[in-house]
Amino acid sequence: MLTCYLRLLCAVYHPRNVYLLHLSTDGSEWERDGLAKLSLLAVLAFRVFGNVHIVGKSNPNTHMGSTVLAANLHAASVMLKLG
């Protein structure tokens, strides 16, 4: 599953963009750590440009209610802190 995320990121990647990856609470801590290590170590461009980041605190994510909005607002605040 982690390789699917990495393949998707590689397909849309551009050095001038900033990427913030978020796994919902459905993903385990192992998956979150694996995604962080895999995305930052597997592709040299991610390390060189330093524009791929991972949200540390995950939010529950369902398509009903306000959880998607809360996750987007949290991601926006993280992006603002990154500069």
DAFEN-V799485 format. One record per residue. N is the residue number from 1. RES is the residue in three letters. PHI is phi in degrees with one decimal (999 if undefined). OMEGA is omega in whole degrees, 0 to 359 (none if undefined). Layout:
n=N res=RES phi=PHI omega=OMEGA
n=N res=RES phi=PHI omega=OMEGA
This chain:
n=1 res=MET phi=999 omega=181
n=2 res=LEU phi=-65.4 omega=179
n=3 res=THR phi=-68.0 omega=176
n=4 res=CYS phi=-65.0 omega=177
n=5 res=TYR phi=-62.8 omega=181
n=6 res=LEU phi=-67.4 omega=178
n=7 res=ARG phi=-63.9 omega=178
n=8 res=LEU phi=-64.1 omega=179
n=9 res=LEU phi=-62.5 omega=178
n=10 res=CYS phi=-65.0 omega=181
n=11 res=ALA phi=-70.1 omega=183
n=12 res=VAL phi=-102.8 omega=188
n=13 res=TYR phi=-66.5 omega=170
n=14 res=HIS phi=-142.1 omega=186
n=15 res=PRO phi=-61.2 omega=182
n=16 res=ARG phi=-85.8 omega=179
n=17 res=ASN phi=-91.0 omega=175
n=18 res=VAL phi=-116.3 omega=185
n=19 res=TYR phi=-118.0 omega=177
n=20 res=LEU phi=-126.3 omega=182
n=21 res=LEU phi=-94.8 omega=182
n=22 res=HIS phi=-135.2 omega=172
n=23 res=LEU phi=-107.6 omega=179
n=24 res=SER phi=-72.7 omega=181
n=25 res=THR phi=-67.4 omega=174
n=26 res=ASP phi=-66.5 omega=178
n=27 res=GLY phi=-78.8 omega=182
n=28 res=SER phi=-80.8 omega=176
n=29 res=GLU phi=-63.5 omega=178
n=30 res=TRP phi=-62.6 omega=179
n=31 res=GLU phi=-65.5 omega=180
n=32 res=ARG phi=-64.9 omega=178
n=33 res=ASP phi=-65.1 omega=179
n=34 res=GLY phi=-63.2 omega=178
n=35 res=LEU phi=-65.6 omega=179
n=36 res=ALA phi=-62.8 omega=181
n=37 res=LYS phi=-67.4 omega=183
n=38 res=LEU phi=-66.8 omega=183
n=39 res=SER phi=-71.6 omega=183
n=40 res=LEU phi=-89.9 omega=182
n=41 res=LEU phi=-101.3 omega=187
n=42 res=ALA phi=-76.6 omega=185
n=43 res=VAL phi=-117.1 omega=183
n=44 res=LEU phi=-62.4 omega=182
n=45 res=ALA phi=-62.5 omega=179
n=46 res=PHE phi=-63.5 omega=179
n=47 res=ARG phi=-73.3 omega=184
n=48 res=VAL phi=-64.8 omega=183
n=49 res=PHE phi=-84.2 omega=177
n=50 res=GLY phi=60.2 omega=183
n=51 res=ASN phi=-113.2 omega=176
n=52 res=VAL phi=-113.9 omega=182
n=53 res=HIS phi=-127.3 omega=181
n=54 res=ILE phi=-127.8 omega=178
n=55 res=VAL phi=-69.9 omega=182
n=56 res=GLY phi=-76.2 omega=182
n=57 res=LYS phi=-96.9 omega=181
n=58 res=SER phi=-89.9 omega=178
n=59 res=ASN phi=-113.3 omega=172
n=60 res=PRO phi=-65.0 omega=186
n=61 res=ASN phi=-133.1 omega=172
n=62 res=THR phi=-125.9 omega=182
n=63 res=HIS phi=-91.5 omega=177
n=64 res=MET phi=-115.5 omega=177
n=65 res=GLY phi=85.2 omega=188
n=66 res=SER phi=-100.8 omega=184
n=67 res=THR phi=-68.5 omega=178
n=68 res=VAL phi=-66.7 omega=177
n=69 res=LEU phi=-63.1 omega=179
n=70 res=ALA phi=-62.9 omega=179
n=71 res=ALA phi=-65.6 omega=179
n=72 res=ASN phi=-67.2 omega=178
n=73 res=LEU phi=-66.6 omega=177
n=74 res=HIS phi=-63.4 omega=179
n=75 res=ALA phi=-63.8 omega=178
n=76 res=ALA phi=-64.3 omega=179
n=77 res=SER phi=-68.1 omega=176
n=78 res=VAL phi=-65.2 omega=180
n=79 res=MET phi=-63.7 omega=178
n=80 res=LEU phi=-65.6 omega=178
n=81 res=LYS phi=-70.3 omega=178
n=82 res=LEU phi=-70.5 omega=179
n=83 res=GLY phi=88.2 omega=none
